[in-house]
Structure formats: structure tokens, C-alpha cells
Amino acid sequence: MKLAKKKFITGIDPLKEEEKDKISEEAEDSEKEEEIEGDEKDKKWIQLDAPEIKKEAVDEKVKKYILPEEGMYPKGQYIRIDAMVENTYLDQFNPKFPIIVCGFDQQESSLTFLRARIKKHRWYPKILKTKDPLIISIGWRRFQTIFSFITEDQSDRRRLVKYTPKFDFCQSIFYGPSFGLHTAFLGIQTLSEDVTHFRIAATGDVVELAQNFKIMKKLKLVGEPMKIYKNTAFIKGMFNSKNEVSKYIGAAIKTVSGIRGQIKKTVKEGPEGSFRATFEDKIQMSDLVFCRTWYPVKLSMLYNPITSYGRQRLMRTTAELRKDLNLEQPTKKDSEYKEIIREEKVFAPLFVPKVRYHKIKPIIENNGSIAL
């Protein structure tokens, strides 16, 4: 007893070691009991699957061991499912195409906007364009939707971009069922078998879910000087009415040469929508004045689930429509390159005062380049 109360040099207490041995023995006994119970259950299921048992006996035993709340059914049994199916699907039904039956939570069945991090696949030859339809495979679902590619500025403004970067990630927003965060997906543009290049167009994962996202698009308003008074100038052509000018009083403007300014107030002179502005320096009549503005973009709500591959009507891209209908790509006259014809500038002749003329001896040419 005296030795039991003392601790050895190693710091181990003999009384605590005896308690640990008792706990380990009890745990081993409980594991053995669970193994015995599991073996008895396996024997019962093996008896149900034996071909020698009659059908009636199997049905009676199945009723005993089926637990509907846990979804347990013996192997080889058929299950009857009641589902709501559209008539168009029954008309095009083909038993050769397998039907995958799966379950969704109530949260996953609701439609919403999803913000994702997406990247164009390195082997896909084309760049993805905003507002073009894309077929994505995410979880159990396959559906067609429209992607809007965006980027975030330093001021946390989500700005719409036309195309995806070639070798970098960008953000995108699309409409579809709700999924958990960081759920991976892949996207393709067509389901046809005539694709000669790599099929997978993009890969990404879900970042955020929301009922709506605020996306802005850049809009440049252009005007030209009408009158110039030192650092003050009258600008025309940027707005169409006085009400529009009153909404932008105090807005920052800038010329092509980089001179910054500010909108002050409307003026009565000139066409409708003219205003007075002040600048850091005197501007020229040939300068164009820009005002950078932002306006919200409406997101597309397209959700077209894929029910059977190759036998469904899908939305086509603009390039595919032009190719199928033999339409030319529309062009703007202002965007076409034109030959620039510049007139030679005629400079005023050099003027020399009569007081200083007698001090210098210039060489006067026949055309009279020096005037007195």
C-alpha cells in the first residue's frame, strides 16, 4: 500500500494505470457485442436473398425488416415512384436513355442568382463572351444559363466585362438552383457530336448566393467646347436637356489632353443641354470633353434544364445564329477606319517692328515672309 501511494521517478501513478486498464477492457467488450449483433443482421438479410424461400415467405419477412423512415429495402426489389411529368417529355421518351433519380432538399430546389469564380479552360480555343449561353454541369443538375462576367474595382464596384481573360480567373453571375459554397462545376457551349476541338469551355466554383446583384457598366458621355474664356468653357453635345445637366452638377469631367474640370450650371446660349464648366487650365476648341458615368445592368434569368442529351431545344449563341441564317456581322460607320486628310496649316508672316528693323539685316525672300 505504501508503494501504491508513492509516485515513481517517471511520474506514472499505479492507481491511474489500473483505472485505464479497466476502461480499455470495457470498450473491447462493447465492440465484441456490436460485432455479434451485426453478424446476426447479415444472416437475416442473407436468408431473405436465398432463392429457396418462397415469395410469400419473403414478403412476410420483408415487412418485418423494412424501415421506411430509414429508407431500407432488400436487394432486387422494385420501387414505385409517383412523379409529375410533362406531356412533351412522354412524347419524346426513349427507354434507351437512362433516367437518374435523385433527391433534392427544399433549399436546393429554389432558383436564385449565383456568383462564381470561373476560368476559361486552357485547351479551349475560343474566348467566352458575356450574354452567351453556356451549359454547365454542377452536382446532379445539368442546365443551360447565361453568364455575365464581371470584375471588382478598388472601390468594390462590380463592373461588367465583355470577355473572359485568357489565362486568369474572373467572376461571373448566372441564374440557377441554389448550391453550397465552393461547389465545383464545368461548362460547355454545345452538345453536338460535330465538335472538332476540346469540348470543356470553362471550370469554376460557387462563391456567393443572392436574390440579386448590383452590376454596373461604364458609359462615357462626350461633349465639345462651344466658347472658351480662360479656365472657363461652355460645353455642348453632352446632354439633351437642362434636367439632365442639373443631375450632373458637380460631376468631374476630363479632356483628351488630361485637363480635369467640373460641371457648374446650365447656360441659355447654344443648343439644349449646354452647360458651363471650369478646368484646371485653358482648353482648346479641338479638345473633346468626357464624363465617366455608370449605369446598372439587368441580369438575365435563363434556366433551361437538360432532360435528354441531343434531343432538346437549346439557346444558340449570336455567332451560331449568324452562321445558320447566313447573316453578316453588323458594322458601324463611325467604327470603320477612314483615310485621314489633313489640310496644310498656313502660318502668319513674321512681323518685325520698324524700331528694331534697322538693327537687324534679315534676308527678305521674294514671297514676302517678313512683314514690316
Buried (B, 14 or more C-beta within 10 A) or exposed (E): EEEEEEEEEEEEEEEEEEEEEEEEEEEEEEEEEEEEEEEEEEEEEEEBEEEEEEEEEBEEBEEEEEEEEEEEBEEEEEEEEEEEEEEEEEEEEEEEEEEEEEEEEEEBEEEBBBBBBBBBBEEBEEEBBBBBBBBBBBBEBBBBBBBBBBEEEEEEBBBBBEBBBEEEEBBBBBBBBBBEEEBEBBBBBBBEEEEEEEBBBBBBBBBEBEEEBEBBEEEEBEBBBBBBEEBBBBBBBBBEEBEBBEEBEEBEBBBEEEBEBEBBEBBEEBEEBBBBBBBEEEBEEEBBBBBEEEEEBEBBEBBBEBBEEEEEEEBBBEEBEBEEEEEEEEEEEEEEEEEEEEEEEEEEEEEBEEEEEEEEEEEEEEEEEBEE
